[in-house]
């Protein structure tokens, strides 16, 4: 997306927000808060992985464990 396109999109969003009712404003605000919480949570988890306080698993290991558990539950 070009700078001009982004600028135009910001302008349209601002206009929309300026004319939105209370319900829409609350929904947008909740989305922004949720995004902020998500970012904080990801930062916390990365720090835990980096300092070794939790163990991470590769996708392959996770898939294998999930398949094994699923197949065991079918028996």
C-alpha positions, 0 to 999 in steps of 0.5 A: 500500500502506498503512502497516499493510499494509507493517508486516504484510508486514514482519512476515511476511517477518521470520517467514519469514526467521527460519525459513528454511533456509541455502539460502533465506537465501543466496538472499535475501542474494544478491538484496539484494547484487545490488540494491545493486550495481544501484543503484551502477551506475545512479548511476555511469552517471547521473553519466557522462551528467551530466558528459558523459563518455558520450553518451546516446541517446533511445529513438527513436534506439536503436530506429532503430539497432537496426532498421537493424542488424537489417535489414542483418544479414538481407541 
